Structures are given as C-alpha cells and as structure tokens.
Amino acid sequence: MGHEKKRGGGTNQTLPTTTTTTTTARRTSIPRGRQISKTFNNLKITILCGFVTILVLRGTIGVGNLTGGSSSSEAKKVIEDTNRIIAEIRSDSDPNEIEVYLNTNDTYSLGPKIKNWNEEREIWLQTHPQFPRTVNNKPRMLLVTGSPPNPCDNPIGDHYLLKSIKNKIDYCRIHGIEIVYNMAHLDRELAGYWAKLPLIRRLMLSHPEVEWIWWMDSDALFTDMVFEIPVRKYDGFNLVVHGYPDLMFNQNSWIALNTGSFLFRNCQWSLDLLDAWAPMGPKGPIRDEAGKVLTANLKGRPAFEADDQSALIYLLISKKDEWMDKVFLENSYYLHGYWAGLVDRYEEMIDKYHPGLGDERWPFVTHFVGCKPCGSYGDYPVERCLSSMERAFNFADNQVLNLYGFRHKALLSPKIKRIRNETVKPLEYVDQFDIRRPPVQKDDKLHNL
Amino acid sequence: MGHEKKRGGGTNQTLPTTTTTTTTARRTSIPRGRQISKTFNNLKITILCGFVTILVLRGTIGVGNLTGGSSSSEAKKVIEDTNRIIAEIRSDSDPNEIEVYLNTNDTYSLGPKIKNWNEEREIWLQTHPQFPRTVNNKPRMLLVTGSPPNPCDNPIGDHYLLKSIKNKIDYCRIHGIEIVYNMAHLDRELAGYWAKLPLIRRLMLSHPEVEWIWWMDSDALFTDMVFEIPVRKYDGFNLVVHGYPDLMFNQNSWIALNTGSFLFRNCQWSLDLLDAWAPMGPKGPIRDEAGKVLTANLKGRPAFEADDQSALIYLLISKKDEWMDKVFLENSYYLHGYWAGLVDRYEEMIDKYHPGLGDERWPFVTHFVGCKPCGSYGDYPVERCLSSMERAFNFADNQVLNLYGFRHKALLSPKIKRIRNETVKPLEYVDQFDIRRPPVQKDDKLHNL
C-alpha cells in the first residue's frame, strides 16, 4: 500500500496526494488493469490445482474408473487381493527369529556321521523284498527337482516351472522313474543352489530302495524322450556329471562340469562326498570367504559367493586322488546341454536325425542356464529365453504327443494338429509309436517327429 | 498502471500527481507491497508447476529413477519383454483359420465307433506280458489332469497349478500311480471342461495296460496321503464318481455328482458312455441349446452353456436303465470333497484323527470348486480361496514331509521345521514313517501329523 500522509492540521500540511486517493480507491475499487492481472493469476493457479488433482486421482483410482469402466477395476481388485494374501503368506516369519550366520570358525555338518550305510542298506533291501532295487530290470532311479515355495518374482516363471515339471513327468512316466518335487527349505544355512545337498542326503537315507538319485534343475528340460541313461556304463562309479577332464584338470575352469543334472549313487561314498562338499555352503561369512577362494583358483569365475558347482570343481581338483576314481565326467551325450547352442537347431535336428541319440544331434537335456525365468533378472534377454524355452518344451512334447497322433503346429505354438486319423484299430499304433516299445520300423516310428 | 496526466503546457494544467509519480515509479520501482504480492503469486505458480512436473515424471519414468535407482525400470522392462513374447506365443492363430461351430443338425463324434475293445485289449495284454495290468498287485491306474497351454490370466494361478501337480506327484509316487499332465487341446469342438472326454478316450486307446483312468481337476488336491481307493469294491462297475442317489434320482439336482474326480474303467462300456456323453459338448449352438435343456431339467442349475457334469447327470437320469448298473455313486469317502466345509477344520482333524480315513474326518480329496485361481474371476473372494488352497496344500505336504522329519510351521506357512533330529540309524524311521509300509505302531507313526 502507499504511504499515507497525515491528515488534518499540523505544521507539515500538504495537499492530499493521489496516493492517498489510490489507497482509498484500493479500498473501494481496484484499477481495471490490476483486476485483470489478479484474475489471471488466480485463474492460472486454479487451472494448475485442477490439473494436479486430476493427476493425483488418476494415479490412485485409475482413469477407467473416472470414465465408469468396471472390468478393469474388478481385475485390479483381484490382483490386489492376490498380492495381499501372497504378502501375508510370505511374511510368516517369526519376529523373534533373527538370521544367524555361522562364522568362519564354526563347523557345519549335514548331519551325524553315518559310517556303515552300504551294509545297513544291503540288510534293509534283503529284508524288504517288496521294495526291490530294480524297476523293469533297471536300477531304481529317483529324479529330484524343485523350486522355492513362494510365487516367482516374474509371474511367467511359475508357468515355465509348470511346463518344466510336466516335461519331467512325461519322461519319467515313459522310463519308469519316480519323481520328488521339493518346495521346502530343509536347511536354513544351505539355501539357494546349495539346497540340493541336504535334500539329496535326506532322500538317500529315506529311500534305501533307490539306487540312483538324479538331481535335475528346474530350468533343465528333457529334449530326447527316447534316450536312456546307460547306467551299466557307471557300474564302477558313484557320481556321474556332465563335464570335461581338460577343462577340469588342465584349465581349472569354473564351468568344467555342471551340477544342473547329475547322478548320485545311494551309497556311503556319496554320503562322504556330500560331507566334503558342504562346508563352503553355509550362507554368510563362510560362503562369502569361500567365494573368494573359488574365484582365485578357478579360471573365469566371477567374484561372488561360493556356489555348489564351483565348490565341487574345486574339491575334485584339489582332492583328485581321493575322489576322482569314482567320478565319471560324462560328455558323450548331453546329460546337461547348454541351451544357447542347441535351441536354434531343433528344426534341423527334426529334419536330419531322430530321438534316441542324446547328443548334439538330438540333445538329451536342454538346460537354460542363466535364463532364470522365476527371478527378475537373467543373464540373457527375456524374449530370447522364453521363446527358446517354449521351443524346447514343444520339441519334447512332440515326441510325447506322437503316440496320441498329434504334434505342435510349430515349435513356438501351443496349438497342436492331428498327424494321424482316429482308427478302429488303435492298438496297431500303440505297437508302432509308444516309446516304451522297440520300434517296429525305426524310420516309420520316428518319421513324424 | 495509473492514469498519466498530460505534462507541460495546456489548458488543463495541474500539478504533477503522485499517480504520475507512481507510474514512473512502476517503471522504475514497484511499491513494496505489490512487489511482495507479485512475488508470492509467482512463487505459488512455480511450486505448483514443479509439483505437476514431478507427478508427470513419476508417472512416466518412476521415482526410483529420479533418485538414481534403476531396479524398478529394469524390472518393468523384464515384465514388458515377458508380455511381448507371451502375446506372440498366444497369437499364433492362423489368420485364415475361421472358428466354425457345428450347428444343431450336425452329428459330432469322438472318433470312429470301436466295438470290440474288450477283446482287442485282452489279446494285447496276453501278447505283451512286459506291460502288466497290475502294479504291486493292484490294478494299474493312470491319473490324468491338466491345464491350458497358456499362462493363467491371474499370475498366481500358475503357482497354484504348480503346487497342485506337486501334490499329485507326491500321492502318485507313494501309491504307484502314473500321471499324464495334459496341456494340449485335442479337440477343437470339445474345449474347456469338455476337453477331458476326448483326452480320456485317447488315453484309454493308447494305454491298454491301464485298467483305470482317473480324471482329476487341477483345482483338486489330495489331502489324505495314506488313503487308497478301494478298487475291489468296484469290480462290477465301470464308472466311479462322487455323488448322491437321492440328489440324482429324486431331486434331479445339477450337483448330484461331481466330475472333478472320477474313475473310468478301460473297457468297451466306457467308450460307449463317452460316445453317449459327448453330443452336448461341441461349442457353439449345440452347447448353448443343450445348456437350456439342462437348466430346464436339472434343479438349481443356472442358465449357461452345457457343462460336462450337468450333461452326465442328465444322461444318467434319463437313461438310467441303460447305464446305472455299471455306475457307482460313491459318497462313503471324499473322492471329491467340496472345500468350503473342510478347510477350516484341518487343525481339528490333526487334533482328533489321522490320515487313512478319507472321509469327513480326514478328506481324501479337497476340491476347490469355484475358486478358479487361473482365471480372473472366481465365485469366491480371492483371499479366501488362496489361503484355503495354501492350507490344504500344507496339510497334505505335512503327511509327505513326515517321512523326512519335517512339517510346516503352520498351515498357512511355506516354511518348515524339523520334528525329528537326524540320526545315525535312519532306516528305523523309514520303517516307522514311510506311508508305503504298514505302520509299526499306528499312533506313533501318525503322531506328528
């Protein structure tokens, strides 16, 4: 406001100034220009406030609801309710439970030392003839796989876990192998990739009738439904794992073998190996320190905590004389087949070869190392991984559907098409196309694959 | 601005006014009050604009990125890539492929009429002794289940499909039953709940060694891991389904039986029943019209297209004399157990009873009718369904983990705890706790459940 001159009498009387008049006018009437200016300012602020309000509302309740759409809000509610219950299930941790890590001085053990497992097991088998150690004249085998008990971080992960177990169910049904799908953490210290160790031990001791425990990762798929593991080849061995002697003993490479798919004989030696393998596993300082040792000693290994694969390589290299006489490093077929070099060749394989070979011509197992569909971040582009996994799944599924007269329209297609008409003599096709039966004419049987 | 008086000479000369001075001052100096006011206005607008900018940016690139975090944008990219490849896989339909529905004049057939299946199958079994019709002195059984080939609309759906098949794998391993998990649409006309018909037929004809085909929905879980189907009770029957004669024949109720879990003997009669059952199934006008017939004739049935369950009820009611002599309506145990009345009683069951009963005291199967975790909209609140399914799964899992010395911390918890210490004599527990073996002392074996 202006300066108000003194009114009335006094020594310094001056004429009333316009300022005074202006002040009075401000009280009674605002000059038009300023009125417009003020209105304009207010309008600007009003518009801005309204805009802010819309943005905030949009973020909270959704544009769809502003325009009256209800299906997207219902679906959203389903998702919210789902997330709420999943969060509740996940957060069941005891508030008093503190994560305690073993330190490097502590000794970790998978369990009390068992020293006479071979003898005990043999006696048990003799006294329990109703649980033979062979199935269809083959040593009894138990395939073990699994995944964490909670939903995957990436929703598509659960879908591919489902397809992966279906794939394993198919192979195991055809070949008379039992399956254990583990979704429990048996040992708090040995979590993550190490979880297979306490699991294998527990299963060996609980299933004495089983001759071979076959661990297989959830991201490994069977792609040769005909091929069978040549178990007789391993009569003198107790651990069969895909690997390369040169990479192991000449190069000390951290990928000299792969623990995504391997066989453990159910025997004392295996229990002892598990005991020797486990010490690098307990999470926390032990695993971290062990990781440094492994990185320092294994060629190409990045710096990260100890993983079971590197630890096994290190153990077998450093204690070669103690263990290697019973370890078979298999690479004549793909007990583990690294996916990147295989998935683009499926059409070529169908064209040139047939199931039953198990090697680079028709891989036994295609293993999606590094894809991690269950987690948030894999080592490869998501699209590349998912489309490749879909192709591998369908490539295998075609071999199963063949008995039923179907195949997938394309390797990337979930849809199937008929390749044989229905008949009033279905048993002729059973004899011809069931994998479990010796082929009548090898070419005919496999022609449609 | 003020009014500027004329300067200099002229008739209306007046003293220069303060206004003029003010104007000049405005050009050269704004009165302090108005300066503050103007500044304040500008400040308000600046703040609002800044706020709007932040909101818009937040909506586009995420707060995390504003603060330097990259993980949320990476995760978002993973989701986008995932959705893109899934859309590509889903959209593999042939653009030239037009959905053609059979009309009500057309005749639908599951396949060419087979008339001598019993004889053909018998000859085959005699000539294929390596594929016996019994397993462990029990008729050979094949459990059939499945789900669509595409990811679930609700992401959590795939996780519960995974848990459901793990549950079935456990039961079937313990009881020597093979599993087929179907993810293919064998017949375009009979899609949805009708898909089990062509699937059952195809499996019967492809697996002559199988005596019983057991269809089980993906939303049905085994909750009694000890109970076995008393197959000898059904020696004179070919279809075993959970149902109530009173509801069927006195009330014509549309829920008189449940096709979520039933057994079909592999025989000519079953092929004939499938042929008689299928005609209401082809989607389109046939299924719609059939739905009206069913709603008109079955008590309590809402108006919707024909479903396989209602169609079977209608068939058995209207052709009672033709079929019912070979149909066993079982309700002495829960071959199908409606979940809502069971899931809240699990703790009470654990307290009072033990596995092996299979009935309301310890239900054989808990069936989550109406929950539809794979779809977007079930008939019950999502949280109620998911938490109940989690409880049922863990209730069953406890019975499996018992052999290994573990149980879940609570029925809603994925975490497990040890209930028996490791021992150097593991085979003692095997004898005591393995479900497959007769209990040493019934109370001890089941105590920890």
Interface residues (C-beta under 8 A of the other chain):
Chain A: M1 G2 L15 T17 T18 T19 T22 P31 G33 N41 K44 I45 L48 C49 F51 V52 L55 V56 G59 E74 A75 V78 I79 D81 T82 R84 I85 I86 E88 I89 R90 D92 S93 G111 P112 K113 I114 K115 E120 R121 W124 Q130 F131 N136 S147 P149 N150 P151 C152 N154 P155 I156 D158 H159 L161 L162 K163 I165 K166 I169 D170 R173 E178 I179 V180 Y181 M183 A184 H185 L186 R202 L203 L205 S206 H207 P208 S376 Y377 P381 V382 E383 L386 S387 E390 D397 L401 L403 Y404 G405 F406 K409 A410 L412 S413 P414 K415 I416 E422 T423 V424 K425 P426 L427 Y429 V430 D434 R436
Chain B: M1 G2 L15 T17 T18 T19 T22 P31 G33 N41 K44 I45 L48 C49 F51 V52 L55 V56 G59 E74 A75 V78 I79 D81 T82 R84 I85 I86 E88 I89 R90 D92 S93 G111 P112 K113 I114 K115 E120 R121 W124 Q130 F131 N136 S147 P149 N150 P151 C152 N154 P155 I156 D158 H159 L161 L162 K163 I165 K166 I169 D170 R173 E178 I179 V180 Y181 M183 A184 H185 L186 R202 L203 L205 S206 H207 P208 S376 Y377 P381 V382 E383 L386 S387 E390 D397 L401 L403 Y404 G405 F406 K409 A410 L412 S413 P414 K415 I416 E422 T423 V424 K425 P426 L427 Y429 V430 D434 R436
